[in-house]
Amino acid sequence: MRYIENTQFINKRGYMVQSQVIARDIKNPDLIDAMLRVPRHMFVPEKYMEYAYNDRPLPIGYDQTISQPYIVALMTDILNLKKGDKVLEIGTGSGYQAAILYEMGCNVYTVEIIEPLGMKARKILELLGYDKINCKISNGYQGWKEYAPFDKIIVTAAPPIIPKPLIDQLVSGGKMIMPVENEHQELKLIMKTKEELIIKNIAPVMFVPMTGEAQIGE
Ligand SMILES: C[S@@+](CC[C@H](N)C(=O)[O-])C[C@H]1O[C@@H](n2cnc3c(N)ncnc32)[C@H](O)[C@@H]1O
């Protein structure tokens, strides 16, 4: 089936990018182009399509959400992506973030723990022509060892600590962005050098918790 876009959604998307992304000082032209291209409404349940370009997260079933557009933009921007970067995403969810990464020229590997969500995301990504995105149903706490190391890692569910397997699977010089939940949730940027990990707090956020092993910790 070929996907043909309705102009009403193209207009809403343009407004979303202008008022929620550019107006909040995100100016990376590749990211802006990616957000203008990816049809976000196709990644939400039909009953929420008309709200897909609003300034908020939306339910996608199984108690999970597609993140607010600005948060997707912020996390993507901070990674300072280069074309050809190998990027691991933990928490495929709807598949929207993976499509944005792909549109930015990255080789994308994405892992989802809830099987029906991962299957649905894969289906919609294929329908939209994003069939080169590598999808896996698994516990993302463990990363994706066969394809490691990754230049960048983006985690869209909050573990209580930074998972060691993800640190190990990041290249030296790589960057990882993730929410971490201690007493409160904080979006953290983790930069790995040969000698150390540099961790920077970016903003307080509210993501769904990372499930599976992450609940138990190490
Ligand atoms: C905020 S949603 C993801 C939003 C997603 N990036 C998108 O663009 O729609 C977080 C996702 O992380 C998934 N998740 C939670 N714990 C996980 C784990 N241990 N491994 C992989 N995925 C996990 C959830 O099932 C959920 O789909």
The ligand as an ORCA input file, in Angstrom:
! r2SCAN-3c Opt
* xyz 0 1
  C       7.841      7.049     26.103
  S       7.626      5.510     25.316
  C       8.576      5.639     23.878
  C       8.297      6.661     22.896
  C       8.922      6.287     21.571
  N      10.330      6.548     21.517
  C       8.149      6.897     20.445
  O       8.739      7.578     19.613
  O       6.937      6.650     20.411
  C       8.737      4.405     26.157
  C       8.802      3.018     25.577
  O       9.831      2.310     26.263
  C       9.423      0.966     26.347
  N      10.247      0.287     27.366
  C      10.149      0.348     28.722
  N      11.078     -0.431     29.298
  C      11.793     -0.989     28.287
  C      12.894     -1.902     28.237
  N      13.443     -2.407     29.334
  N      13.358     -2.259     27.009
  C      12.823     -1.766     25.870
  N      11.770     -0.909     25.855
  C      11.269     -0.528     27.040
  C       7.960      1.072     26.701
  O       7.274     -0.132     26.486
  C       7.523      2.208     25.784
  O       7.058      1.728     24.564
*
